[in-house]
Amino acid sequence: MEQNQSLLNWMNQKDVVVNISSGENSTLVSFYSSDLSIEKVFKTLAYSMVVVFSVIGNSLTIAAFKLNTYGKLRTVNNMFIVSMAAADLLITLGSIPERITRILVSEQWIIQGNAGIFFCKITNYVEKLCMNVAILHLAMIATDRFLVVFYPRRKLITSKRALRMIIITWFASAGYCVPLFYYANLLEKNENLFCKTRTFFHNWRVWYLLFLSLLVLTLLVVVVLYAAIAIRLYRRKTPGVRMSFRSRRAARLNKRVLKMVALIVFTFYCCFLPYWIGWVFCSYYYNDTICSDTYVFVAIFLIYGNSAVNPIIYSSLNHNFRDSFRFIFKKLCKCCLPRRETIFLSTECHEKYIARKGSVHCLDGNGIAIQGKTINRMGSWIYQQGTQSIAQESTFTLTW
């Protein structure tokens, strides 16, 4: 009915003469009800896609750093990136499901009682916590790149220092967002429940003003540091300035990392800027266009979408992450999909397998080395299941 009334108001403003009977009125309401259903489905699918890509991408990023398959991911810069991936994963799992639920039930809160109050508090808290963490991490990454470029022979930010910085950032952000957790509560209106923070937090404008100040200050720091880095790298290209082979190699590596980091920063601010603009105009200077439902959805979708885009940037511009992702996918495929291979096992090798399963190392019929661990795993599967016996000097198919 509210949509119908909005249409009538628009028609009156445009001096459109209409005569809507009761039957036509019900048809119009039915039309807009169907339109709202399509809108809900679209928004739900959009958020669901973000959840899928964000969970997979950020989980892979954290797993790759944890496994460190090729021994090249345990760097200071990657520590900051993995911490950001954890924040992206947390905001995805802790905030988007609640956002989808609110879309489906017209912004109402469906959980009642103490459990409903707790989830109302935690969803608001997690969302702002992860935003603060991401903003501060961008500043730390920019600082790390600045020090690497300007002081290449001195490692000013070690792994231990980076870990301390990350821990302090998380705890400081958690402490700063405590008022949101404290004041968030359920509001009952027209027999419906709504999760609200500003209604109960009377000084919320002061809190948001401090947050916006942090955003502006961080942005200025990041811009200044990257401008200084760009000028320094440009001067190194100046004719007459000679660099050693080791310096040139380090410079190429720094440029690759710098490109990835710069794209992360650029994407972050592009995704978050509409949301911050909405905060300013809807909190301090109300604007009908910016505070409309469409703008609000796009702005919120972009901040969640940033969580799904970051892993794509990691894998596209960092070959170490890309190789680790590929390795993890191969491992998962081997675990989920059976693999068949036909090999020839010599009599000598077969006898070694029977005698000592764990120390077999021999050649197949094509002269290809077969590791004992692999033979043990394949052979054990065959003997345990009893599906096929290994005949001496014969060709057989293994499945593992």
BELZI-V708495 format. One record per residue. N is the residue number from 1. NEAR is the number of other C-alpha atoms within 12 Angstrom. Layout:
BEGIN
n/near
N/NEAR
N/NEAR
END
This chain:
BEGIN
n/near
1/17
2/13
3/19
4/23
5/15
6/15
7/21
8/22
9/16
10/15
11/16
12/14
13/11
14/11
15/10
16/12
17/12
18/15
19/12
20/16
21/10
22/10
23/11
24/14
25/20
26/15
27/16
28/23
29/23
30/17
31/18
32/21
33/18
34/15
35/16
36/22
37/18
38/16
39/20
40/24
41/19
42/19
43/28
44/26
45/20
46/26
47/36
48/26
49/24
50/36
51/35
52/24
53/28
54/35
55/33
56/29
57/36
58/40
59/32
60/35
61/45
62/34
63/25
64/37
65/35
66/24
67/21
68/25
69/21
70/20
71/15
72/22
73/31
74/26
75/27
76/34
77/39
78/35
79/35
80/44
81/45
82/36
83/36
84/43
85/40
86/36
87/42
88/47
89/40
90/32
91/39
92/40
93/32
94/29
95/36
96/38
97/26
98/33
99/34
100/33
101/22
102/24
103/28
104/23
105/21
106/19
107/20
108/27
109/32
110/26
111/22
112/20
113/16
114/12
115/15
116/24
117/28
118/22
119/28
120/37
121/32
122/33
123/33
124/33
125/33
126/34
127/35
128/34
129/36
130/39
131/43
132/36
133/41
134/42
135/39
136/38
137/43
138/40
139/38
140/38
141/40
142/40
143/33
144/39
145/41
146/36
147/26
148/30
149/34
150/25
151/19
152/21
153/13
154/12
155/20
156/20
157/28
158/20
159/20
160/16
161/20
162/29
163/25
164/19
165/27
166/34
167/20
168/19
169/30
170/30
171/19
172/19
173/30
174/24
175/20
176/27
177/33
178/23
179/28
180/35
181/30
182/23
183/27
184/30
185/34
186/30
187/26
188/18
189/12
190/8
191/11
192/17
193/24
194/29
195/35
196/31
197/30
198/25
199/18
200/19
201/20
202/16
203/16
204/24
205/20
206/16
207/22
208/27
209/18
210/17
211/27
212/26
213/18
214/24
215/29
216/21
217/18
218/28
219/28
220/19
221/24
222/32
223/23
224/18
225/29
226/33
227/19
228/21
229/30
230/23
231/17
232/22
233/24
234/16
235/17
236/21
237/15
238/12
239/9
240/8
241/13
242/13
243/17
244/11
245/10
246/13
247/18
248/18
249/14
250/20
251/27
252/18
253/22
254/28
255/26
256/21
257/34
258/34
259/24
260/31
261/36
262/32
263/27
264/39
265/36
266/25
267/25
268/34
269/30
270/21
271/27
272/32
273/25
274/25
275/30
276/33
277/28
278/29
279/27
280/22
281/20
282/23
283/22
284/17
285/15
286/15
287/18
288/14
289/15
290/24
291/25
292/16
293/20
294/16
295/23
296/26
297/28
298/24
299/27
300/32
301/33
302/28
303/37
304/43
305/36
306/41
307/48
308/40
309/35
310/44
311/39
312/29
313/31
314/41
315/24
316/22
317/24
318/32
319/22
320/29
321/40
322/28
323/27
324/29
325/35
326/21
327/21
328/28
329/20
330/15
331/15
332/14
333/14
334/15
335/13
336/11
337/13
338/14
339/15
340/13
341/14
342/17
343/25
344/27
345/33
346/25
347/20
348/19
349/32
350/29
351/20
352/23
353/31
354/22
355/13
356/18
357/23
358/19
359/20
360/26
361/25
362/26
363/22
364/26
365/20
366/14
367/12
368/13
369/19
370/25
371/21
372/24
373/19
374/22
375/34
376/28
377/22
378/32
379/34
380/26
381/19
382/20
383/20
384/13
385/13
386/11
387/15
388/18
389/21
390/29
391/18
392/18
393/17
394/18
395/21
396/24
397/21
398/27
399/25
400/23
END
